[in-house]
């Protein structure tokens, strides 16, 4: 019985050391936040900036031609028209808890957001919501292909 206890203790120590060193490697490894993840995060920052600064040309570059949202009811041309509309203005678009995952030429950005702005002279403020943006790397650059939103309440 003592022999099994010694082996079990040794196995447990080996497991803990292996787990700890594996975790440390992941934290300090440059591969953890690779170039693809950085590129995708830059697209996310540019997406927010384009909305705040009403930069329709930037949004046109960021959205793929087959972009869709709200289960296909909103297409790229709708988003561009909305941003170009002089009666629509976004004053703030805050994101938090943003996470990125990349698998080959596909990526997902998710997090929480809230927005303040005005439409036809009337101020609005969205409740906090969760978002997911799907991206694809095409012709060497990342583009947003789909978006999904849901309220957090």
FIDOMI-954695 format. One record per residue (C-alpha): residue in three letters; x, y, z. Coordinates in steps of 0.02 Angstrom, whole numbers, padded with zeros to 5 digits, always signed. Example, Ala and Ser with C-alpha at 12.3 -4.5 7.8 and 13.67 -1.06 7.14 Angstrom:
<sites>
ala+00615-00225+00390 ser+00684-00053+00357 
</sites>
This chain:
<sites>
unk+00000+00000+00000 unk+00143+00119+00040 unk+00216+00085-00132 unk+00051+00139-00214 unk+00044+00295-00105 unk+00222+00343-00157 unk+00182+00314-00341 unk+00020+00411-00327 unk+00111+00556-00243 unk+00246+00555-00376 unk+00116+00551-00514 unk+00021+00694-00435 unk+00179+00800-00418 unk+00226+00763-00599 unk+00051+00810-00656 unk+00054+00975-00559 unk+00228+01022-00620 unk+00180+00980-00799 unk+00019+01080-00788 unk+00106+01229-00709 unk+00248+01231-00835 unk+00125+01210-00978 unk+00024+01359-00915 unk+00180+01465-00894 unk+00235+01423-01070 unk+00067+01477-01140 unk+00069+01642-01045 unk+00243+01690-01102 unk+00239+01612-01273 unk+00235+01737-01418 unk+00122+01613-01508 unk-00015+01647-01380 unk-00050+01815-01461 unk+00010+01779-01636 unk+00015+01894-01785 unk-00155+01832-01847 unk-00237+01877-01681 unk-00155+02048-01685 unk-00216+02077-01863 unk-00393+02028-01814 unk-00389+02144-01662 unk-00331+02285-01776 unk-00483+02253-01888 unk-00593+02263-01734 unk-00515+02430-01681 unk-00534+02497-01858 unk-00716+02440-01861 unk-00755+02540-01703 unk-00656+02691-01766 unk-00747+02689-01933 unk-00914+02701-01843 unk-00860+02840-01727 unk-00782+02943-01867 unk-00914+02900-01999 unk-00779+02829-02111 unk-00883+02742-02244 unk-00731+02700-02352 unk-00647+02609-02206 unk-00806+02513-02167 unk-00822+02465-02350 unk-00646+02389-02342 unk-00682+02300-02178 unk-00846+02217-02229 unk-00839+02076-02355 unk-00950+02087-02509 unk-01054+01942-02440 unk-01070+02021-02267 unk-01233+01990-02175 unk-01308+02023-02005 unk-01476+01998-01920 unk-01497+01828-02004 unk-01462+01895-02177 unk-01583+02041-02170 unk-01443+02171-02161 unk-01314+02168-02299 unk-01157+02268-02332 unk-01247+02403-02430 unk-01369+02430-02286 unk-01228+02455-02160 unk-01138+02577-02275 unk-01297+02676-02307 unk-01333+02684-02121 unk-01160+02754-02082 unk-01173+02879-02225 unk-01345+02940-02168 unk-01325+03118-02100 unk-01468+03087-01978 unk-01378+02942-01895 unk-01231+02975-01779 unk-01135+02865-01657 unk-01061+02963-01512 unk-00984+02816-01420 unk-00959+02632-01453 unk-00880+02545-01305 unk-00821+02366-01309 unk-00753+02260-01168 unk-00704+02080-01136 unk-00652+02062-01318 unk-00588+01889-01361 unk-00513+01828-01524 unk-00494+01654-01591 unk-00412+01614-01758 unk-00415+01451-01853 unk-00327+01459-02019 unk-00412+01590-02128 unk-00562+01608-02013 unk-00577+01707-01852 unk-00704+01753-01721 unk-00709+01911-01615 unk-00831+01917-01470 unk-00864+02028-01322 unk-00986+02149-01243 unk-01030+02322-01307 unk-01142+02472-01285 unk-01175+02618-01399 unk-01239+02797-01384 unk-01291+02907-01527 unk-01433+02997-01612 unk-01555+02961-01751 unk-01652+03103-01832 unk-01607+03217-01687 unk-01662+03095-01552 unk-01531+03027-01433 unk-01524+02840-01403 unk-01425+02723-01293 unk-01420+02536-01316 unk-01422+02417-01170 unk-01265+02314-01150 unk-01260+02177-01281 unk-01148+02035-01332 unk-01076+02029-01506 unk-00990+01902-01614 unk-00904+01949-01776 unk-00845+01816-01898 unk-00699+01859-02009 unk-00616+01777-02157 unk-00444+01811-02229 unk-00463+01844-02414 unk-00330+01906-02533 unk-00212+01931-02385 unk-00326+02036-02275 unk-00457+02004-02142 unk-00637+02054-02177 unk-00795+02041-02072 unk-00916+01917-02151 unk-01053+01903-02019 unk-01108+01984-01858 unk-01224+01927-01722 unk-01293+02025-01574 unk-01391+01976-01421 unk-01447+02069-01268 unk-01367+02020-01104 unk-01520+02038-00995 
</sites>
